[in-house]
Amino acid sequence: MKQIDTIATLLLIIGGLNWGLVGLANLDLVAAITGAGNFGSKNVLGAIIYTLVGLAAVYKLLTWSTSRRPTFAEGCCSRRPVVRGEPAAAGRARRLSNLARTPEGRDRRS
């Protein structure tokens, strides 16, 4: 993972934990750590942290589709495309029979 992705992920974790504490305990951790006081109060340092968390969210949103891994159904773990409606046993038997053949099409078992 690139360094900017790591930083953005950490900032999103900080923001998520902060909002979780706001929802559960009415505690604004960023305001408490920066010395701004009560919930909703902010100082310059708190404003910088909130801005960085927001920028990290925008960055992750813009890069989400490029960093997303393909799912099993999209073919990440299989060389063949997924055949809709094919019984699982038939697909498994076809894959096993393909493994028994050489690239030239000859049967390896004989």
Backbone torsions as a table, in degrees:
resi	resn	phi	psi	omega
1	MET	NA	138.0	178.9
2	LYS	-67.5	157.3	-177.4
3	GLN	-62.2	-38.2	179.9
4	ILE	-67.0	-32.9	176.2
5	ASP	-66.5	-40.2	177.9
6	THR	-63.4	-44.5	179.3
7	ILE	-63.9	-44.0	179.6
8	ALA	-63.4	-40.2	178.8
9	THR	-64.4	-43.6	178.1
10	LEU	-62.1	-41.8	178.6
11	LEU	-64.5	-37.4	177.7
12	LEU	-68.4	-35.2	175.6
13	ILE	-65.0	-43.5	178.0
14	ILE	-60.2	-46.7	179.5
15	GLY	-63.9	-40.9	179.1
16	GLY	-65.4	-42.6	177.5
17	LEU	-64.7	-39.2	178.9
18	ASN	-62.2	-46.6	179.8
19	TRP	-68.1	-32.0	174.9
20	GLY	-63.8	-42.2	177.4
21	LEU	-67.9	-34.9	176.7
22	VAL	-62.9	-44.7	-177.9
23	GLY	-70.3	-39.1	-175.5
24	LEU	-85.7	-40.4	-171.5
25	ALA	-125.4	5.6	-177.2
26	ASN	53.9	39.3	-178.9
27	LEU	-117.7	118.6	175.8
28	ASP	-93.2	98.8	-174.5
29	LEU	-64.5	-38.3	179.4
30	VAL	-63.3	-43.4	178.2
31	ALA	-65.0	-38.2	179.9
32	ALA	-67.9	-42.0	-178.5
33	ILE	-70.1	-38.6	-177.7
34	THR	-83.5	-4.1	177.5
35	GLY	80.6	20.0	-178.9
36	ALA	-77.8	-20.9	177.6
37	GLY	109.0	-128.1	-172.8
38	ASN	-76.4	174.5	178.2
39	PHE	-59.1	133.9	177.9
40	GLY	90.8	-16.7	177.2
41	SER	-82.7	145.7	176.8
42	LYS	-147.4	153.6	173.9
43	ASN	-118.7	-170.1	-176.1
44	VAL	-62.6	-43.8	-179.3
45	LEU	-64.6	-42.0	176.9
46	GLY	-62.6	-41.2	178.5
47	ALA	-63.3	-37.9	177.8
48	ILE	-65.0	-43.9	179.5
49	ILE	-62.8	-46.4	179.2
50	TYR	-61.9	-38.3	178.7
51	THR	-66.3	-42.5	178.2
52	LEU	-63.8	-39.6	177.8
53	VAL	-64.1	-41.7	177.9
54	GLY	-65.0	-41.3	177.4
55	LEU	-65.9	-36.7	177.2
56	ALA	-63.8	-39.9	178.4
57	ALA	-63.9	-42.4	178.7
58	VAL	-64.8	-43.3	178.7
59	TYR	-60.4	-48.1	-179.1
60	LYS	-64.9	-35.2	177.7
61	LEU	-65.1	-41.7	-178.9
62	LEU	-72.3	-30.0	-178.3
63	THR	-100.2	4.9	-175.0
64	TRP	-63.5	-45.1	-176.6
65	SER	-69.0	-28.9	179.8
66	THR	-80.5	-24.6	-178.1
67	SER	-97.9	-4.5	-177.4
68	ARG	-71.0	132.1	178.4
69	ARG	-83.1	145.2	177.9
70	PRO	-68.8	147.5	178.9
71	THR	-85.1	171.8	179.5
72	PHE	-58.6	-40.7	-178.5
73	ALA	-66.0	-24.0	179.0
74	GLU	-87.0	0.9	173.6
75	GLY	96.9	23.8	-179.6
76	CYS	-72.1	-26.6	-173.4
77	CYS	-115.8	12.3	-176.1
78	SER	-144.5	144.6	178.0
79	ARG	-84.9	-17.0	-178.1
80	ARG	-102.3	150.6	176.7
81	PRO	-69.2	154.1	178.4
82	VAL	-72.4	128.5	178.9
83	VAL	-99.0	114.2	-178.8
84	ARG	-69.5	136.2	176.2
85	GLY	83.5	-1.9	-180.0
86	GLU	-79.6	129.3	177.3
87	PRO	-60.6	144.9	-176.3
88	ALA	-60.2	-39.5	-178.9
89	ALA	-65.3	-38.5	179.9
90	ALA	-66.1	-42.3	178.5
91	GLY	-64.7	-40.4	179.7
92	ARG	-65.5	-43.3	179.3
93	ALA	-63.5	-39.6	179.6
94	ARG	-65.8	-41.4	179.1
95	ARG	-64.9	-41.2	179.3
96	LEU	-65.5	-39.2	179.1
97	SER	-68.2	-31.8	176.7
98	ASN	-68.4	-32.8	178.8
99	LEU	-68.8	-28.2	-178.0
100	ALA	-80.0	-4.6	-178.5
101	ARG	-103.6	147.3	174.8
102	THR	-79.3	166.5	178.0
103	PRO	-57.8	-25.3	178.8
104	GLU	-80.7	-6.5	178.6
105	GLY	97.9	1.6	179.1
106	ARG	-82.6	152.8	-179.4
107	ASP	-79.3	125.1	-179.0
108	ARG	-73.9	-21.9	-175.1
109	ARG	-76.8	-14.8	-177.5
110	SER	-97.9	NA	NA
